[in-house]
Amino acid sequence: MTLTGARIVMECLREQHVDTIFGYPGGKVIPLYDALYDCPDICHILTAHEQGASHAADGYARVTGKVGVCIATSGPGSTNLITGIATAYMDSSPIVAITGNVGTPWLGKDTFQEVDIIGMTMSVTKHNYQVRRVEDLAGVIREAFEVAVSGRPGPVLVDIPVDVFFAKCEYEPVTGLPRKPVRRQPRPAAVEETLSLIAASRRPMIYAGGGVVRSGATDELIAFAERINAPVACSLMGLGGFPGDHPLFTGLVGMHGSKASNMGVTNCDLLLVVGARFSDRVVGIVDSFAPGAHVVHMDIDPAEINKNIPAVQAVIGDIRMVLQALNERAGHARQTEWMNMIEEWRAEDRACTPEGHIARQIMRCLRELTDEDAIIVTDVGQHQMWTAQYYMFGRRSELITSGGLGTMGFGLGAAIGVKVGC
């Protein structure tokens, strides 16, 4: 069938089972909005600002596990998306941002409301595209969705000149989309070497990050920690990946973390890093971080290995599959002396922040009101740290926050996306 570029975009979104788009209209995407009238199965959420649209798409993606979609027009419309795209990039959230641009004959001529959005977003996207031929449009849209969810998830931008929206070509629908991303299995040799290090350890410590949450590996992490009897500290993005009321949980790690977590990392002889990237907020002074520990880094992204902290062993793969492989072979262990030390530090944490502390009271009250069954969305600042330190996320609760970029203004847009997604 022969369709316009705008209609091809909408049909490709339908192929991907997109049910919600967040956006703000403008001149160069009006053809796309016209095509939206013929797609009543796709809900459009009008935001007050393009940055809000990108945060809403991000929140939607985090809570649903699907790709979030946002739309903006050319020039200032597309530049307003950049902060949200960078936020999603830092926190590995899959979104597809579709921007309009000036007509192809006018590209690169400083045309009204034209910017080089491809150059501007190159460092904060997994990939970006500018589609100058309507014949290429369907293939690019399909590929953008696949790139967004494959491997380590992240944002993808598709920039479309306005004349491509109006142009027509043959469109062939594709069934069986979206394809499930292929989960990467760890190398057996890396798993075996990790098991040998665990068997030789007397003071193992687990540092869990956002990869646990992204992979849906909470149950596997609990089983792993209990099997090897190791305390578990979480990064900000890892909160919710391990129950806050579990006996092995020591809390947040790093500059806003607990004494038990930080002393545990400092004194352990084996640090098992599960889907975390060694943020400066966690590491601090590199030479002083886990000074006596062998570091085993488990991550889906090979680029993270040895980037900030050297590892004696890397296990590359989907975190859920990595933990499943370890749980199949790991023996049960008891480190009574080590766990006694951890408990002493936990007692000091409790003494430093009494039950009457205002932040602890607020978070305890929120937890009771939500019956521990809530998705907590924060903005950035002191309340974010109070939430991380005191809310005590359980198996039925989840934290949605801007961790890597620390984006002020994230909370409202993300909360809208989360609510729509639920």
Disulfide bonds with the S-S distance in Angstrom:
none
